[in-house]
Amino acid sequence: MTQQGNGREDASAGCASDEVLDREAEEVTLAVMAASRLIVSLSARALASVDVPLTLPQLRSLVALHGCGPIKLVTMAATLGVSPSTALRMVERLESFTLIDRRVNPDNRREVVLRLTPAGEDLVESVLAHRRAEIRSLVERLPAPARTGLVPALRALTAAADGLDLGLDPADEAGRLAGVVDDPLNPAP
């Protein structure tokens, strides 16, 4: 009888700890979602600081090009998780603002290669600097112990995403093989 009682106590203790873990996971989930909304809001504010009427997805396209250099249109679509036709419409819009240069790949005439223009580079750098300054201002408002605890927590969250398929990372080897090119419009000797 005593052993059965211990088994029930162990089971109820296990359920209680599972409930605590579930509540804790939900609390962390809600906090991360709130932080995500904050970052998106800061990105929108940074975007509003420039004179070009861009959407956040268009900015994301520019940032992708900024981070990985010239890429093929199909790679841009894969990076953004959109169809090539949607990516093409976005590129046409960005091209109308003279932020993107679109050319035929001289090594494969069926491919279109995209890269930022100097105006596009300047715009991305301006928006990213504005966003970084706003984030830094928020971080500086935190007490030192909270800032110190935030770094390992955010790194752990980022590390936990390592195994997830979050789309093509144009900077990695798979991205290079899928269409990120050094600079086909200006090949190195």
C-alpha positions, -999 to +999 in steps of 0.1 A: +000+000+000+028+024+009+044+019-025+012+027-043+008+059-023+043+070-033+035+062-069+004+085-068+024+112-051+051+109-077+025+111-105+007+141-089+041+158-084+049+152-120+016+167-131+022+197-109+057+203-124+043+198-159+017+225-152+044+248-139+065+242-170+034+248-192+027+281-175+063+291-177+065+282-214+033+302-221+047+332-201+079+331-221+060+327-253+039+358-246+069+378-236+088+368-268+057+377-289+055+411-272+092+417-278+087+407-315+059+432-319+082+458-303+110+451-328+085+452-357+072+486-344+107+499-341+114+487-377+083+505-389+094+537-371+129+535-386+113+530-420+091+561-415+123+581-409+132+579-446+115+598-474+108+567-496+073+552-491+083+515-485+066+487-468+082+464-442+084+435-468+101+458-492+126+469-466+132+432-458+141+427-495+165+455-494+181+443-461+185+408-477+203+423-507+224+444-483+234+414-463+243+390-492+251+411-522+240+403-557+215+375-558+192+359-584+155+368-584+145+332-575+168+333-545+153+366-534+118+349-536+130+319-516+147+341-490+115+361-485+092+330-487+072+344-516+066+333-552+089+345-579+061+366-594+055+383-561+093+389-557+093+403-593+066+428-585+084+439-554+116+443-573+099+464-600+086+487-573+120+490-556+136+495-590+111+524-597+126+541-566+161+534-580+170+513-549+176+480-568+195+474-600+182+444-620+203+429-648+205+397-668+232+374-656+259+374-683+267+337-675+231+326-679+208+350-699+177+334-684+186+346-649+180+380-634+205+392-608+196+419-583+218+442-563+213+474-544+221+507-560+241+533-540+208+549-530+195+515-518+227+510-498+223+544-482+186+539-474+192+505-458+221+518-437+201+547-426+171+526-416+193+500-398+212+528-380+179+544-368+165+510-356+197+502-339+198+536-321+162+531-309+169+496-297+200+508-279+180+536-262+156+510-249+183+487-238+201+515-219+168+521-199+171+486-185+188+481-151+223+465-156+212+431-141+183+429-166+206+438-195+231+412-184+204+385-182+190+394-215+221+385-235+223+348-226+185+344-229+184+359-264+214+339-275+198+307-261+166+315-280+185+321-312+205+289-306+172+269-301+162+280-336+193+265-352+175+232-361+144+250-375+139+255-412+132+292-412+139+297-449+169+302-470+198+320-453+215+336-483+248+340-464+253+303-459+267+277-483+233+264-493+223+299-502+254+303-523+247+271-542+210+280-546+218+313-563+238+337-543+266+348-565+298+368-558+289+394-584+281+381-619+277+416-632+312+425-622+331+392-621+365+392-603+395+383-624 
